[in-house]
Amino acid sequence: MDFDLPAELTAYLAELDAFIAAEIAPLQAQDDNERFFDHRREWARTDFDKGGLPRVEWEALLREARRRADKAGHLRFALPVEYGGKGGGNLWMAVIREHLAARGLGLHNDLQNEHSIVVNNPFVLAVRDFGTPRQQAELIPGLIEETVRLAFGLTEPQHGSDATHMDTRAVPETRNGVEGWRIDGEKMWTTGMHTATHCATFARSSGGAGDGKGITAFLVPTNTPGLKVEEYLWTFNMPTDHPRVSFTNVWVPADTVIGPLGGGLAVAQHFVHENRIRQAASSLGAADFCVRESVKYARERKPFGQELARNQGIQFPLVELATQIEMLRLLIRKTAWQMDQMPKPEVEKRLSHKVSMCNFWANRLCCEAADRAMQVHGGIGYSRHKPFEHIYRHHRRYRITEGAEEIQMRKVAGHLFGYMGPDRFK
């Protein structure tokens, strides 16, 4: 049993570090771009006069960083070779995401909006696996080049974790001799609508409340009449690009359906495991950063004439966090490696509970580590002059999104007690 990372992977991490030093760090340093990362970050990023949306300059900076990463051959790492990627698997992506998050706050891998020099672009593979040939030809190149942007409309005001009770409805309707669908309803947390060209909208097209089948996915152009952003919801972590969206007599042609009719939940769940394991790795890296920064500060700070680190009240909480980080790292890497050994349907059957373990525990651990870092650093840790409050505010949302931790614990319990999974009781 060999727990060493492949030499090619460690070499690639060094290559990423060199790229950051050569291209990304200088970009962050120029034109006062540091304002997006220092104590001014929330105000620099947020246009409070325009609904709390991200400022144009902020998103332009992120695009430039991604452009440079793409030119250097890093951005599409996880995508298949036919799309200009390197076919990076789950283990490699987990290690990379942890490594980038462990570097701390910066333009290389921002903790607020999923920006990274090694991007996670699940929509490309969803269109590849569920889209028609026309949809693939029209959308995939644009998704890669960022001329096509998809928002994700699943959650509703009255229905969060349980999408099977959604109120949004789609009914067949022919207009001007063209077969199509009329969609009526409302969605929440439809992230990215301010720049989206399409909204992946999930609506019940048949069946009743609670049925897993009968929900269809539509790629609705955002300029379609009747689709309206009602408000952008201000959150714990600003800026916001998370709106409430209404659909009133929205008509789309039949060719906007993606995936099987009535089988939209499969589209929605297509990339959940990859997202969760990679996001868990990011939370792990951020937690590791918080602990290392706390240890460093405790060695430097000398109240009452001796290192703060001499106090067991400082040592023991950090020891517990460091121990959990080491154990979780092994579970994440083992699970990611196992995911790479089997087809996607088998991951759902055999590993979904392990992915949930990794994700909910990593998110909780990161919040605990950020909170402890604030405590160790004292007043300066509570200020925005340190990144810990930013890390806490960002990762706190992952205990709700990406599957609420209660939902993920429920899945683990289902496997543990034999209600689901390969050990399910007959």
C-alpha positions as CSV (number, residue, x, y, z in Angstrom):
1,M,0.0,0.0,0.0
2,D,1.6,3.3,-1.2
3,F,0.3,6.6,0.2
4,D,2.8,8.7,-1.8
5,L,1.3,11.0,-4.4
6,P,2.4,10.2,-8.0
7,A,5.6,12.0,-8.9
8,E,3.8,13.5,-12.0
9,L,1.2,15.0,-9.7
10,T,3.7,16.6,-7.3
11,A,5.6,17.9,-10.3
12,Y,2.4,19.5,-11.6
13,L,1.8,21.2,-8.3
14,A,5.2,22.8,-8.6
15,E,4.4,23.8,-12.2
16,L,1.2,25.5,-10.9
17,D,3.1,27.3,-8.2
18,A,5.6,28.6,-10.8
19,F,2.8,29.8,-13.0
20,I,1.2,31.6,-10.1
21,A,4.5,33.3,-9.3
22,A,5.2,34.3,-12.9
23,E,1.7,35.3,-14.1
24,I,-1.0,35.5,-11.4
25,A,0.9,37.2,-8.5
26,P,2.1,40.1,-10.6
27,L,-1.4,40.6,-12.0
28,Q,-2.8,40.7,-8.4
29,A,-0.1,43.2,-7.5
30,Q,-0.7,45.7,-10.3
31,D,-3.2,48.5,-10.5
32,D,-4.2,48.2,-6.9
33,N,-5.8,44.8,-7.5
34,E,-4.8,44.0,-4.0
35,R,-7.9,45.9,-2.9
36,F,-9.9,42.8,-4.0
37,F,-8.0,40.7,-1.5
38,D,-7.0,42.8,1.5
39,H,-9.3,44.4,4.1
40,R,-11.1,46.3,1.4
41,R,-12.2,43.2,-0.5
42,E,-15.9,43.1,0.2
43,W,-16.4,46.8,-0.8
44,A,-14.0,46.5,-3.7
45,R,-15.9,43.5,-5.1
46,T,-19.4,44.6,-4.4
47,D,-21.4,47.2,-6.3
48,F,-23.8,48.1,-3.5
49,D,-25.6,50.6,-5.8
50,K,-26.5,47.9,-8.3
51,G,-28.2,45.3,-6.1
52,G,-25.0,44.1,-4.5
53,L,-23.8,42.5,-7.8
54,P,-20.1,41.9,-8.4
55,R,-18.3,44.9,-9.7
56,V,-17.4,44.9,-13.4
57,E,-13.7,45.4,-12.6
58,W,-13.7,42.5,-10.2
59,E,-15.1,40.0,-12.7
60,A,-12.8,41.4,-15.5
61,L,-9.8,40.7,-13.3
62,L,-11.0,37.1,-12.7
63,R,-11.5,36.6,-16.5
64,E,-8.0,37.9,-17.2
65,A,-6.5,35.4,-14.7
66,R,-8.5,32.6,-16.3
67,R,-7.4,33.7,-19.7
68,R,-3.7,33.5,-18.7
69,A,-4.3,30.1,-17.0
70,D,-6.0,28.8,-20.2
71,K,-3.1,30.1,-22.4
72,A,-0.6,28.3,-20.1
73,G,-2.6,25.0,-20.4
74,H,-4.0,24.8,-16.8
75,L,-7.5,26.1,-16.9
76,R,-9.1,23.1,-18.6
77,F,-7.1,20.5,-16.8
78,A,-10.1,18.5,-15.7
79,L,-11.8,18.5,-19.1
80,P,-11.4,15.7,-21.6
81,V,-8.6,15.9,-24.2
82,E,-11.0,16.5,-27.0
83,Y,-12.0,19.8,-25.3
84,G,-8.4,21.0,-24.8
85,G,-8.1,19.5,-21.3
86,K,-5.8,16.9,-19.8
87,G,-8.5,14.5,-18.6
88,G,-7.6,15.2,-14.9
89,G,-9.3,12.7,-12.6
90,N,-10.9,13.1,-9.2
91,L,-7.7,12.3,-7.3
92,W,-5.6,14.8,-9.2
93,M,-8.3,17.5,-8.9
94,A,-8.8,16.9,-5.2
95,V,-5.1,17.3,-4.5
96,I,-4.9,20.4,-6.8
97,R,-7.9,22.0,-5.2
98,E,-6.6,21.4,-1.7
99,H,-3.1,22.7,-2.7
100,L,-4.5,25.9,-4.2
101,A,-6.8,26.6,-1.2
102,A,-4.0,25.9,1.2
103,R,-2.1,28.8,-0.3
104,G,-4.6,31.2,1.2
105,L,-6.6,34.0,-0.3
106,G,-5.6,35.2,-3.7
107,L,-6.3,35.6,-7.4
108,H,-5.1,32.0,-8.1
109,N,-8.1,30.4,-6.4
110,D,-10.7,32.7,-4.9
111,L,-12.8,31.3,-2.1
112,Q,-15.9,33.3,-2.9
113,N,-17.1,32.4,-6.4
114,E,-15.4,29.1,-7.5
115,H,-12.9,31.0,-9.6
116,S,-9.6,29.0,-10.0
117,I,-6.7,28.7,-12.4
118,V,-7.8,25.1,-12.6
119,V,-11.4,25.4,-13.3
120,N,-14.3,23.0,-12.4
121,N,-16.7,23.2,-15.3
122,P,-19.3,20.5,-14.8
123,F,-21.7,22.0,-17.4
124,V,-19.5,21.0,-20.3
125,L,-19.7,17.4,-19.4
126,A,-23.4,17.6,-18.6
127,V,-24.0,19.0,-22.2
128,R,-21.7,16.3,-23.6
129,D,-23.5,13.5,-21.8
130,F,-27.1,14.7,-22.1
131,G,-27.2,17.3,-24.9
132,T,-28.3,16.7,-28.5
133,P,-25.7,17.0,-31.2
134,R,-26.9,20.5,-31.9
135,Q,-26.8,21.5,-28.3
136,Q,-23.3,20.1,-28.0
137,A,-22.1,21.9,-31.1
138,E,-23.6,25.2,-30.1
139,L,-22.9,25.3,-26.4
140,I,-19.8,23.4,-25.5
141,P,-17.3,25.6,-27.4
142,G,-19.0,28.7,-25.8
143,L,-18.9,27.2,-22.3
144,I,-15.2,26.6,-22.7
145,E,-14.6,30.1,-24.1
146,E,-17.0,31.7,-21.6
147,T,-19.2,33.2,-24.3
148,V,-21.9,30.9,-23.1
149,R,-22.7,30.9,-19.4
150,L,-25.3,28.7,-17.7
151,A,-27.2,29.5,-14.5
152,F,-28.8,26.7,-12.6
153,G,-32.5,26.9,-11.7
154,L,-33.4,24.0,-9.4
155,T,-34.1,25.3,-5.9
156,E,-37.4,27.1,-5.2
157,P,-38.7,29.4,-2.5
158,Q,-40.7,26.7,-0.9
159,H,-38.5,23.7,-1.8
160,G,-34.8,23.5,-1.2
161,S,-33.3,20.1,-0.5
162,D,-36.3,18.2,-1.9
163,A,-36.5,19.1,-5.5
164,T,-39.2,16.5,-6.2
165,H,-41.9,18.7,-4.7
166,M,-41.1,21.7,-7.0
167,D,-43.9,24.0,-8.0
168,T,-42.5,25.1,-11.3
169,R,-44.5,23.5,-14.1
170,A,-43.9,22.9,-17.8
171,V,-46.8,22.0,-20.1
172,P,-46.7,21.2,-23.8
173,E,-47.8,24.1,-26.0
174,T,-47.5,24.8,-29.7
175,R,-47.0,28.4,-30.8
176,N,-46.9,29.6,-34.4
177,G,-46.8,26.0,-35.6
178,V,-43.7,25.1,-33.4
179,E,-44.0,22.5,-30.7
180,G,-42.7,23.7,-27.3
181,W,-43.3,24.1,-23.6
182,R,-44.8,26.8,-21.4
183,I,-43.0,27.2,-18.1
184,D,-44.4,29.0,-15.1
185,G,-42.9,29.1,-11.6
186,E,-40.2,30.6,-9.5
187,K,-36.6,29.7,-8.6
188,M,-34.2,30.7,-5.9
189,W,-30.4,31.0,-5.7
190,T,-30.1,31.0,-9.5
191,T,-26.4,31.9,-9.3
192,G,-24.9,33.8,-12.2
193,M,-28.0,35.2,-13.9
194,H,-26.5,38.6,-14.3
195,T,-24.1,37.3,-16.9
196,A,-25.8,34.0,-17.9
197,T,-26.9,33.4,-21.5
198,H,-29.0,30.4,-20.5
199,C,-30.8,29.2,-17.4
200,A,-30.8,25.4,-16.9
201,T,-34.4,25.3,-15.6
202,F,-36.0,22.3,-14.0
203,A,-39.8,22.0,-14.1
204,R,-42.3,19.3,-13.5
205,S,-43.7,18.1,-16.8
206,S,-45.6,15.0,-15.6
207,G,-46.3,13.1,-12.4
208,G,-47.1,14.4,-9.0
209,A,-45.4,16.0,-6.0
210,G,-42.6,13.8,-4.6
211,D,-42.2,11.8,-7.8
212,G,-38.5,11.4,-8.9
213,K,-39.6,11.0,-12.5
214,G,-41.5,13.7,-14.4
215,I,-39.1,16.6,-13.9
216,T,-37.6,17.9,-17.2
217,A,-34.6,20.1,-17.7
218,F,-34.7,23.0,-20.1
219,L,-32.0,25.3,-21.4
220,V,-33.9,28.5,-21.4
221,P,-32.2,31.6,-23.0
222,T,-32.1,34.3,-20.5
223,N,-33.6,36.9,-22.9
224,T,-36.8,34.8,-23.2
225,P,-39.9,37.0,-22.6
226,G,-41.5,36.2,-19.2
227,L,-38.2,35.3,-17.5
228,K,-37.4,37.9,-14.9
229,V,-34.9,38.5,-12.1
230,E,-37.0,39.6,-9.2
231,E,-34.2,40.4,-6.8
232,Y,-30.6,39.6,-5.9
233,L,-30.5,38.1,-2.4
234,W,-27.9,39.7,-0.1
235,T,-26.0,37.1,1.7
236,F,-23.5,36.6,4.6
237,N,-20.8,36.7,1.9
238,M,-21.0,39.6,-0.6
239,P,-21.1,40.4,-3.5
240,T,-24.2,38.5,-4.5
241,D,-25.1,36.9,-7.9
242,H,-27.8,34.8,-6.4
243,P,-31.2,36.0,-7.5
244,R,-34.8,34.9,-7.2
245,V,-36.1,34.4,-10.7
246,S,-39.7,34.2,-11.9
247,F,-41.1,32.4,-15.0
248,T,-44.4,33.8,-16.2
249,N,-45.8,32.3,-19.5
250,V,-42.3,31.5,-20.6
251,W,-42.4,29.6,-23.9
252,V,-39.5,27.7,-25.3
253,P,-39.3,25.3,-28.3
254,A,-39.0,21.6,-27.8
255,D,-35.4,21.5,-28.7
256,T,-34.4,23.4,-25.5
257,V,-35.1,20.2,-23.5
258,I,-31.8,18.6,-22.4
259,G,-31.7,15.0,-21.3
260,P,-34.6,12.6,-21.3
261,L,-38.1,14.0,-21.0
262,G,-39.1,13.5,-17.4
263,G,-35.5,12.5,-16.4
264,G,-34.2,16.0,-15.5
265,L,-33.0,15.0,-12.0
266,A,-30.4,12.8,-13.6
267,V,-29.0,16.0,-15.3
268,A,-29.1,17.9,-12.0
269,Q,-27.3,15.1,-10.2
270,H,-24.8,14.3,-13.0
271,F,-21.9,16.1,-11.4
272,V,-22.8,16.1,-7.8
273,H,-20.1,13.7,-6.6
274,E,-17.3,15.3,-8.5
275,N,-18.4,18.7,-7.2
276,R,-18.6,17.5,-3.6
277,I,-15.3,15.7,-3.5
278,R,-13.5,18.7,-5.1
279,Q,-15.3,21.2,-2.8
280,A,-14.4,19.1,0.2
281,A,-10.7,19.2,-0.9
282,S,-10.9,23.0,-1.1
283,S,-12.4,23.2,2.4
284,L,-9.7,20.9,3.6
285,G,-7.0,23.2,2.1
286,A,-8.5,26.3,3.6
287,A,-8.7,24.6,7.0
288,D,-5.1,23.6,6.8
289,F,-4.2,27.2,5.9
290,C,-6.0,28.5,9.0
291,V,-4.2,26.1,11.3
292,R,-0.8,26.8,9.9
293,E,-1.3,30.6,10.1
294,S,-2.5,30.2,13.7
295,V,0.6,28.1,14.6
296,K,2.8,30.7,13.0
297,Y,1.2,33.6,14.8
298,A,1.2,31.8,18.2
299,R,5.0,31.3,17.8
300,E,5.5,35.0,17.0
301,R,3.1,36.6,19.5
302,K,4.7,37.0,23.0
303,P,2.2,38.2,25.6
304,F,3.5,38.3,29.2
305,G,7.0,37.7,27.9
306,Q,6.6,34.3,26.3
307,E,5.3,32.7,23.1
308,L,1.5,32.5,23.0
309,A,2.2,28.9,21.7
310,R,3.4,27.9,25.1
311,N,-0.1,27.8,26.4
312,Q,-1.9,24.5,26.2
313,G,-5.2,26.4,25.7
314,I,-3.7,27.5,22.4
315,Q,-2.0,24.2,21.6
316,F,-4.7,21.6,22.2
317,P,-7.5,23.1,20.0
318,L,-5.0,23.4,17.1
319,V,-3.8,19.8,17.8
320,E,-7.3,18.5,17.4
321,L,-7.9,20.4,14.2
322,A,-4.5,19.3,12.8
323,T,-5.4,15.7,13.6
324,Q,-8.7,15.9,11.9
325,I,-7.1,17.5,8.8
326,E,-4.7,14.6,8.5
327,M,-7.4,12.0,8.8
328,L,-9.8,13.8,6.4
329,R,-7.0,14.2,3.8
330,L,-6.6,10.4,3.7
331,L,-10.3,9.8,3.3
332,I,-10.7,12.4,0.6
333,R,-7.8,11.1,-1.4
334,K,-8.9,7.5,-1.0
335,T,-12.4,8.3,-2.0
336,A,-11.3,10.3,-5.0
337,W,-9.0,7.5,-6.1
338,Q,-11.8,5.0,-5.8
339,M,-14.1,7.3,-7.9
340,D,-11.5,7.1,-10.6
341,Q,-11.6,3.3,-10.6
342,M,-15.3,3.0,-11.5
343,P,-17.9,4.4,-13.9
344,K,-20.2,7.2,-12.7
345,P,-23.2,5.0,-12.0
346,E,-21.2,2.8,-9.7
347,V,-20.0,5.8,-7.7
348,E,-23.6,6.6,-6.9
349,K,-24.2,3.0,-5.7
350,R,-21.0,2.3,-3.9
351,L,-19.3,5.6,-2.9
352,S,-21.9,8.3,-2.5
353,H,-21.9,8.0,1.2
354,K,-18.1,8.3,1.4
355,V,-18.3,11.4,-0.8
356,S,-20.9,12.8,1.6
357,M,-18.7,12.0,4.6
358,C,-15.8,13.9,3.0
359,N,-18.0,16.9,2.1
360,F,-20.0,17.6,5.2
361,W,-17.1,17.0,7.5
362,A,-14.6,19.2,5.5
363,N,-17.1,22.1,5.4
364,R,-17.7,21.9,9.1
365,L,-14.0,21.5,9.8
366,C,-13.1,24.5,7.8
367,C,-15.6,26.7,9.7
368,E,-14.1,25.4,13.0
369,A,-10.6,26.1,11.8
370,A,-11.4,29.6,10.6
371,D,-13.2,30.3,13.9
372,R,-10.2,29.0,15.9
373,A,-7.8,31.1,13.8
374,M,-9.8,34.2,14.7
375,Q,-9.6,33.3,18.4
376,V,-5.9,32.6,18.3
377,H,-5.2,35.9,16.5
378,G,-7.4,37.9,18.8
379,G,-8.7,41.2,17.7
380,I,-6.7,41.3,14.5
381,G,-8.1,37.9,13.6
382,Y,-11.6,39.2,13.9
383,S,-10.7,42.1,11.6
384,R,-10.8,42.1,7.9
385,H,-7.1,42.6,7.8
386,K,-6.8,38.8,8.2
387,P,-8.6,36.4,5.8
388,F,-10.2,34.2,8.4
389,E,-13.6,36.0,8.5
390,H,-13.7,35.8,4.7
391,I,-12.9,32.1,4.7
392,Y,-15.5,31.5,7.4
393,R,-18.3,33.4,5.6
394,H,-17.6,31.6,2.3
395,H,-17.3,28.1,3.6
396,R,-20.3,28.4,6.0
397,R,-22.5,28.4,3.0
398,Y,-21.3,25.0,1.9
399,R,-22.9,23.5,5.0
400,I,-26.2,24.4,3.3
401,T,-25.4,24.3,-0.5
402,E,-23.8,21.4,-2.3
403,G,-26.3,19.4,-0.3
404,A,-27.0,20.5,3.2
405,E,-25.0,18.6,5.8
406,E,-28.1,17.1,7.2
407,I,-29.0,15.7,3.8
408,Q,-25.5,14.3,3.4
409,M,-25.6,12.8,6.9
410,R,-28.9,11.2,6.0
411,K,-27.3,9.6,3.0
412,V,-24.5,8.2,5.1
413,A,-27.0,6.9,7.6
414,G,-28.9,5.2,4.8
415,H,-25.8,3.2,3.9
416,L,-24.8,2.7,7.5
417,F,-28.2,1.3,8.6
418,G,-28.8,-0.6,5.4
419,Y,-31.6,1.5,3.9
420,M,-29.7,2.1,0.7
421,G,-26.4,1.1,-1.0
422,P,-24.8,-2.3,-1.6
423,D,-25.6,-3.5,2.0
424,R,-29.2,-2.7,1.8
425,F,-31.4,-5.0,3.8
426,K,-33.7,-7.1,1.7
